[in-house]
């Protein structure tokens, strides 16, 4: 059981190192362009909006999940 946890930590460490190499390759990023978005963002999942009921339906909130390359779901 401990071996499984150690293997998972090694895998996560390797993923973080890969992500850091990617960041270092691009240096300072001032704006998000198509190339950088494709390089750093694996996928974006937009969930259905939560609506506030009343006379007018108003969007109360909406969850958006951002998955970064090598890192996975990035919680904002």
N, C-alpha and C positions, 0 to 999 in steps of 0.2 A: 504494500500500500504506500509506503514511504517512497519507493522507487517511482511510482506513478506521479506523485506530487513533484518529485525532483525533475522528472522528465518534462512535466508541464511548465515548471519554472524555467528550465533551460530553453524550451521552445519560445516562451514569452520573451525571455531575454534576447534571444536571437532575432525575434520580430522587432523589438525595440531598437536593437542595434541596426537592423536594416532600415528602419524608418529614420533614424538619426543620420545614417549615411545619405539617404535621400534628401533630407533637409540640408545637410552640409553641401551637397552637390549644387543646390539652387541658391544657397546663400540667403541674403536678405530679400524677402518677397514684398514688394510694395503694393502690388495689385494682383487679383486673381484673373488669370487669363485661361484660355482653353487648354493649353499644354499643362499648366500647373494643376488645374482642376482634374484633368485625366490622370495625372501622375499621383496626386495625393488622395483623391477621393475614389473609393472603391464603389460605393453606391449611396444613394439618398432614398430613404423610405419616408413618404409623407402619409400620415394616417388621416383618417376621416376627422373632420372638424367637429368639435363639441359645440352645439348650438344652445343659446340661452332662449328659452321659450318666453313668449309674451306677445304683445301686439305685433312687434316686428321681431323676426328671428335674427339674432345677432350672434356672430361667431364669438364664442367665449374663449376657446383655446384650440390649439391644434399641435399635435406632437409631430416632430420631425426628427428622424434618426439619421445621423451622419456616420458613415462607416469609412474610416481612413485606411489606406493601404498599410498592411502589416500590423496595424493596431486594432482594428475592429471598430465596434460602436464607440463613438466619442460622445460622452455626455456633457452637455453644455449647462 
